[in-house]
Structures are given as C-alpha cells and as structure tokens.
C-alpha cells in the first residue's frame, strides 16, 4: 500500500515499468521488478497507448445563471434594495434569491444564493446598527474628557 504523498515515486515506477515493457520484458517480470501488480502494468500500458480524454466542461453541476445574467444581477443589486421595494437598503440572501426569481425565473435556496454571490466576488456584510438618538458630538466629548479620568482611576 502506498502513502498519500508519493505521486513522484509512483510516476517514476510507471516510467520504469513502461521502459522495461518497451525492452520486451513480460508484464509479470516487470511487475515483480517494479513491485506493483500485473494489472497496474497492463493499465499503464493501456493508458499510454489510449490516453483518457479530457472532459470539455468542469466537474460539478452547471450553473443556472449565465454570465450575462450575472452581470444583469450585479447591476440590479448595485441599484440597492430600496429600488426593489424593500424598506431598508441592505441585501439578505433571501432578498437576493427573490430578485433572481423576479428577473430570471430561477429559484435558489439561500445557500445557493451564497455560492452565486461568491462567484460574483461579493462578500457577506452585516449592517451597522446605530441608535436613532445617537449624538456623535457627545460621544467625542465623553471620549476626550471623561474616559481619560476613568482610565486613570482604574
């Protein structure tokens, strides 16, 4: 049994085995010399003679949204949530999923919307919640005058 990180050693064995086969040695002798099974020797020879075809598309399920649709979605999201009838101007996965449904008629669950946003290069942001009665001048004054006194005592 081979270890996980010995791809280089396996490649060397494969290269040596194919060289020995080219010299005319039988597969069973090559397998013993290289310390692999006879089936591996036959498989390596077969792969050299008939290399596997490369897949024309990447693995996994094809995306539902085309590149053109992604660009349109990004434009719509940049317009803001207000433009789509929401009371607050921030996006959630559910809201974005609803916009995708309205624009393209394609349904996404929130985790699917997350993958779409990741593909577009967008990241998760949390809205900053500030109190309505917040007084910036009073905060600056407190930090400048009161906080140093408290800090000295503590």
C-alpha positions as MATLAB code, in Angstrom:
seq = 'XXXXXXXXXXXXXXXXXXXXXXXXXXXXXXXXXXXXXXXXXXXXXXXXXXXXXXXXXXXXXXXXXXXXXXXXXXXXXXXXXXXXXXXXXXXXXXXXXXXXXXXXXXXXXXXXXXXXXXXXXXXXXXXXXXXXXXXXXXXXXXXXXXXXXXXXXX';
ca = [
       0.000    0.000    0.000;
       1.375    3.382   -0.949;
       1.349    6.534    1.127;
      -0.621    9.634    0.205;
       2.189   11.918   -0.901;
       4.301    9.728   -3.143;
       2.990   10.756   -6.563;
       6.539   11.392   -7.733;
       7.668    7.888   -6.696;
       4.670    6.327   -8.441;
       5.409    8.316  -11.588;
       8.995    7.022  -11.522;
       7.726    3.424  -11.134;
       5.345    3.916  -14.038;
       8.126    5.359  -16.206;
      10.478    2.474  -15.363;
       7.771   -0.132  -15.987;
       6.947    1.293  -19.411;
      10.661    1.383  -20.285;
      11.037   -2.278  -19.285;
       7.971   -3.206  -21.347;
       9.483   -1.411  -24.343;
      12.603   -3.567  -23.928;
      10.380   -6.605  -24.457;
      10.161   -7.979  -20.933;
       6.936   -9.759  -19.941;
       4.412   -7.886  -17.791;
       4.724  -10.309  -14.865;
       8.508   -9.788  -14.708;
       8.076   -6.003  -14.951;
       5.505   -6.077  -12.147;
       7.915   -8.020   -9.897;
      10.830   -5.691  -10.667;
       8.825   -2.523  -10.043;
       6.911   -4.036   -7.093;
       3.384   -3.473   -8.409;
       0.600   -5.738   -9.604;
       0.472   -7.107  -13.136;
      -2.854   -5.331  -13.581;
      -1.159   -1.978  -12.889;
       1.427   -2.671  -15.574;
      -1.315   -3.515  -18.096;
      -3.301   -0.409  -17.091;
      -0.260    1.868  -17.505;
       0.452    0.421  -20.940;
      -3.209    0.893  -21.933;
      -3.218    4.488  -20.695;
      -0.069    5.256  -22.679;
      -1.500    3.804  -25.870;
      -5.003    5.271  -25.387;
      -4.761    8.329  -23.138;
      -8.033    9.249  -21.382;
      -9.990   12.075  -22.990;
     -10.102   15.366  -21.138;
     -13.529   16.500  -20.082;
     -14.737   19.540  -22.002;
     -16.525   21.059  -19.013;
     -15.509   21.401  -15.379;
     -16.834   18.881  -12.879;
     -19.996   19.563  -10.936;
     -23.436   20.770  -11.810;
     -23.590   23.508  -14.473;
     -24.554   26.943  -13.204;
     -28.137   28.059  -13.643;
     -27.248   31.699  -14.319;
     -25.278   32.651  -17.427;
     -22.527   35.248  -17.402;
     -24.894   37.797  -18.953;
     -27.474   37.113  -16.225;
     -24.807   37.515  -13.514;
     -23.853   40.928  -14.918;
     -27.531   41.967  -15.003;
     -27.989   40.724  -11.406;
     -24.966   42.713  -10.241;
     -26.341   45.877  -11.854;
     -29.678   45.341  -10.124;
     -28.046   44.713   -6.749;
     -25.950   47.861   -7.107;
     -29.168   49.858   -7.559;
     -29.933   48.948   -3.954;
     -32.700   47.254   -2.033;
     -34.832   50.427   -1.999;
     -35.128   50.220   -5.786;
     -36.645   46.754   -5.410;
     -39.263   47.818   -2.880;
     -37.575   46.958    0.415;
     -37.917   49.299    3.390;
     -34.241   49.076    4.414;
     -31.347   49.391    1.995;
     -29.480   46.150    2.646;
     -29.427   42.769    0.946;
     -30.056   39.364    2.508;
     -29.706   36.013    0.787;
     -33.493   35.656    0.786;
     -33.956   39.064   -0.823;
     -31.346   38.355   -3.489;
     -32.987   34.986   -4.172;
     -36.308   36.786   -4.635;
     -34.707   39.260   -7.087;
     -33.194   36.360   -9.054;
     -36.649   34.774   -9.226;
     -38.263   38.020  -10.408;
     -35.599   38.755  -13.027;
     -34.839   35.313  -14.433;
     -37.480   32.895  -13.098;
     -34.784   30.752  -11.452;
     -35.212   29.602   -7.856;
     -32.296   29.486   -5.458;
     -32.224   28.455   -1.822;
     -30.196   30.819    0.413;
     -27.115   28.582    0.337;
     -27.279   28.582   -3.465;
     -27.516   32.380   -3.481;
     -24.409   32.410   -1.280;
     -22.484   30.478   -3.958;
     -23.705   32.878   -6.659;
     -22.534   35.873   -4.600;
     -19.168   34.193   -4.017;
     -18.795   33.578   -7.768;
     -19.543   37.263   -8.377;
     -16.858   38.264   -5.855;
     -19.325   39.669   -3.303;
     -18.892   39.049    0.402;
     -21.135   38.938    3.424;
     -21.640   42.250    5.191;
     -23.576   42.938    8.368;
     -25.483   46.211    8.553;
     -24.199   48.542   11.232;
     -26.989   49.266   13.666;
     -26.891   52.709   15.250;
     -29.322   54.180   17.739;
     -31.590   56.925   16.384;
     -30.828   59.157   19.379;
     -27.040   58.758   18.923;
     -25.177   62.041   19.447;
     -21.725   61.990   17.831;
     -20.614   65.250   19.461;
     -21.442   63.957   22.946;
     -19.523   60.736   22.235;
     -16.419   62.612   21.097;
     -16.623   64.887   24.143;
     -17.003   61.928   26.506;
     -14.021   60.150   24.958;
     -11.898   63.286   25.240;
     -12.852   64.404   28.775;
     -14.485   61.647   30.823;
     -12.767   58.496   29.590;
      -9.204   59.629   30.465;
     -10.302   60.358   34.076;
     -11.927   56.953   34.394;
      -8.882   55.293   32.871;
      -6.534   56.988   35.409;
      -8.600   55.789   38.364;
      -8.964   52.229   37.124;
];
